[in-house]
Amino acid sequence: MGACSQGQPLAIRRSARTAPSHPLLLSAQDLLRRTPRAISPDKSRRPLLPCPVSKNSTDHLRQVREESRRSWRNLSASWRNLSASLSAVLFFPGTHPQIEFQRPRLQSVRSAPNRADVDISQWSRVWPPSPATVAVTKCCIAYLIGSLFTFIPELARILSTGTQEDAHGRVRPKPAYSAHMVATIVVYFHPAKSAGNMLLADRYASILMLFAVMMCILSMYTVQLFDHFSPSLGDKWDWISETGDWVVNFLYIGGSMGVLAWAKIWVGNPSFNSGCSMAAVTIFSVVIKEGNMPKLVEILLIVMFGVIISNIICFVVFPTTATTRLQNSISRSLTSFSTLLDLLTSTFLFEQHILKSTQTSLRQAITDHAKAFKTLKADLAEAKHERVLDPRVRGRKLKLYDAAIGSLARLAQHISGMRSSTKLQESLIRAVREGKLNLDEEKMDSTSADDAELAQSAKLLMRFREMAGDEMNDLNACCDEALEAVKVLTRASNLNVDLPATRQRLTTSLATFSHTSSSAIKRLYAGPRREQGVYQNERDDSEDEDLPAIGEIVDGPNETVFLIYFFLFTFEEFAREMLFLLDTVIEIVHTETPSVLDHIRSVLPFGQRRQQPRRTFLYQQLPWLTPENLVPIDPSKLQAPVFPRAKTDTTSPLRQVSLYARLRQRWWAFGEWLRQPEIRYSIKIWIGGAILAAPAYTEWGRYWFLEFRGEWALIAFFSVNNPTLGQTNAMSFYRCAGTFIGALVGVIVYHLFPQNAILLPMAGFLFSIPCFYIVTQIPDHAQTGRFTLLAYNLTCLYAYNSRERNYSVWRVAIYRSGTVIIGALWAAVVSRYWWPYTARRELRMGISDLCVDLSYLYSRLVDANNQDIAESNGHTEETPLVAGSKIAHPHLTASVQQLLAMELHLQSQLTTLRDLLVLTKNEPRLKGPFPTSFYSEVLLSLERMLDRLHSMRCVTTRSECVRTEFDAHVSKERIEMTGSVILYLYTISAGFKLRTPLPPYLPPAELNRQRLVAAIRELDVVKRRSARGGNKHLLYFAYALAMQEVIAELGYLGEMMQDTFGVIGQTYTPV
């Protein structure tokens, strides 16, 4: 047996996970379990009366009373500890991640529980509340407090910069008519965030409000400048004053909207988007109404109070930390890795429980893995902003967490490669379930001729299981042990886990597995050579004569051997990456945490950095392994530039060309910059917003614009406009529907409780519950809940604020709905007819670019495959394919680093394309529905192709891989196959971009691959099937055979495109 079965088990026990080191850290479950009962069950059921009065009975009663008093004192002490524990959960959860938001479970007690236990059990079912309940509660409380600035005059006066005289002639601040905007700011800036996300949102809000203040002040000075030169000094309409108004409209209304729109795409953060909405509200409220400095100060006070309310609620009521969420996400990812690893190895080894089970468990595990892994980078980005508050990510630990996330990303790539290497096993399992194949060796020989190939492959797999199945299971157990250790230590670093011993067992098991699997593969590859009469005088140390004939091909090896080969290589890569992850976690646990003062000193440029001892950290040894430093590379960017046309390989420096050429080149660069989608989007918002605000700066339209609150239309236009047409259509629908619902509810509530300063805020609190639930728990429809609550806020609360100005609630609702509809319709018109950026077209173009990038990646793999590396001698059949004596972190060369970056870029491209595919349903077409199923299948095929190329990269970048001696003999066939594959990808790319019929005959990539395989089989080293010469020919043969699945995916894509786009000379129906 391997290292894991012989070594000691993981030093983690369930008691160690739940027993903290301090009484205050006891979970509610432990406290309830340890709470003594007032009277034991047998005594509580014992009748006390009637009983004879005697000395013994008196002593017994006295003993019972003393026991009761002692039990109640212990019970009171336990409840005090329980309250202290709950306080730690509520107010300091970041320090104790192992008890945050965990529902305590009471152990089942066979004896009948007493009343106190029943009450505690019922209470534990609802406390602590779930994260969804906490998020909605925090938002509703913040909204209630924000709405009180509308209903309490004393609070409204705080926001006002104007004064009024009371009946006694005393000058007092008058209530602000814009006090309802405090609740509006709370809706935009809700407190259901982690501590790090709230700090980041505060930073964004400060920067954006500074931008809004700058725009407002510049607009004021611009108006004053033009009024100064006006003949009427701005009192009447003249051409100078009107010119100043148009400058303000074009630069400060439209220009600010364009800058904010570009910034939203550039930053790409939801908190930043909310801050942009607040900045737009501030600019429109001040600049449109030509407000002065007091008006600007009033708006800033409103924004400040809204932000302060959200911060207080976020950090006081059930505070959550992104670091804890990051640790939870890592834990879920590791659990999904363990589940997928067990399922994949069981599938590969053809185990019985896999033969009887369905594929539902594997699909569910893949889905859970995708959900858990999706939030890792977002949680890490938020956790970086908690360094001052949370010591778990302070100092070097943040870099180590970066390295850990990068390691998890590579583990996910290896899992994908292993999934793509079990296609043969899945087909065999399907054949077994359908009754076409029997795994009984006696009945396997009687298989029909049609299924003979499947039976032969099954024999090879079963033979490999006999040779190396135990070692694979042992390595799988060691990987599970390492995953469990990392998962536990990411949640609580004070547990007694022996990570060095775990790493040593994994290292030993990996070395054993590498040695055994290599020997098994070579024995399966060599086969019964003496029975075939090939090279009978060749001696070898293997025991080939003991292996039965299993349908070997005389002129070459069975391709199933190499399908096994790829899975083993990827599995070894997974285990090696686990070693790196273990080392990273060891450094996280043992790294010294600096104090808050030391951290502040290290951040400040003038602070004194604390002298750290000289030590080489893991993330410093391999700097490219972190997500920050491993930047995704677009493979097409590695091609030679196309300007100037005279020299396509290089771009001449500006100083080496003439003035006219420099002007042409700069003009060309400017045109390329304008063609970028984000630049076009910001220009559309800039000019479209200026056109919508234009009536406010005309003599005939200003009165109507201010009367009907035209700034609401500007806010709606800015909020619903998105880069793609599908997003704009969806947001316009959500905005209009939410506005109708919110305005209608606001009218009903206001009529039910007219001018009632007590019931109106309570009704708003109740109505905000479903709205905030949608905002926080249903991200895809979050805008619906936000727009609905904003409409209610600007109907009910604004009507209450304007009651002294005879503004009826119906009037406010109608004005609000009308202006929002105008803004949404204008946004739809601008998005549809001005530089339309449709998700359908971008999906096709993105697939086309992805196919070209795949061809670049494949060409780089071919280049890596052709590297001439010095050979090593002394290989025998027992020599591992990968040397196991030095199980450490493999040195990643520059080419491997480049390939990793390309794969990351292609994976991000696939994610973007899936998002675009979702948006296509919001873009209706007159000629019929968009073929979503076709494009979904195309993306799945491209993903499978990328997984296969990843597995090939694990093989081709080995130092033992292809040598020039093979290229010299099969170079012609290799070049033909490579050229056919690249031509195939180019044809598919052009087909998606042009949507024209495809040729009836596509590149013969599979035929060229078969020619390459036949040429390799003609080599003497392959005919001998000798393992004494090393494994170089095995690796090269595996590379050639692995291209079969890539070419099969290309053929599948070509057939689908011919069915969809048509074939030249046949019927053509574009989609």
Buried (B, 14 or more C-beta within 10 A) or exposed (E): EBBBBEBEEBBBEEEBEBEBEEEEBBBBBBBBBEBBBBBBBEEEEEEEEEEEEEEEEEEEEEEBEEBEEEBEEBBEEBBEBBEBBBEBBBBEBBBBBBBBBBEBEBEEEEEEBBEEBEEBBEEBEEEBBEBEBBBBBBBBBBBBBBBBBBBBBEBBBBBBBEEEEEEEEEEEBBBBBBBBBBBBBBBBBBBBBBBBBBBBBBBBBEBBBEBBBEBBBBBBEBBEEBBEEBEEEBEEEBEBBBEBBBBBBBBBBBBBBBBBBBBBBEBEBBBBBBBBBBBBBBBBBBBBEBBEEEBBBBBBBBBBBBBEBBBBBBBEBBBBBBBBBBBBBBBBBBBBBBBBBBBBBBBBBBBEEBBEBEBEEBEEBBEBBEEBBEBBBBBBBBBBBBBBBBBBBBBBBBBBBBBBBBBBBBBBBBBBBBBBBBBBBBEBBEBBEEEBBBBEEEEBEEBEEEBEBBBBBBBBBBBBBEBBBBBBBBBBBBBBBBBBBBBBBBBBBEBEBBBEBBBBBBBBBBBBBBBBBBBBBBBBBBBBBEBBEBBEEEEBEBEBEEBEEBBBEEEBBBBBBBBBBBBBBBBBBBBBBBBBBBBBBBBBBEBEEBEEEBBEBBEEEEEEEBEEEEEEBBBEEBEBBBBBBBEBBBBEEEEEEEBBEEEEEEEBEEEEBEEEBBEBBEEEEEEEEEEEEBBBBBBBBBBBBBBBBBBBBBEEEBEEBBEBBBBBBBBBBBBBBBBBBBBBBBBBBBBBBBBBBBBBBBBEBBEEBEEBEEEBBEBBBEBBEEBBBBBBBEEEBBBBBBBBBBBBBBBBBBBBBBEEEEBEBBEBBBBBBBBBBBBBBBBBEBBEEEEBBBBBBBBBBBBBBBBBBBBBBBBBBBEBBBBEEEEEEEBBBEBBBBBBEEBEBBEBEEBBBBBBBBBBBBBEBBEBBBEBBEBBBBBEEEEEEBBEEEBEBBBEBBBBBBBBBBBBBBBBBBEBBBBEBBBEBBEEBBBBBBEBBBBBBBBBBBBBBEBEBBEEEBBBBBEBBBBBBEBBBEBEBBBBBBBBBBBBBBBBBBBBBBBBBBBBBBBBBBEBBBEBBBBEEEEEEEB
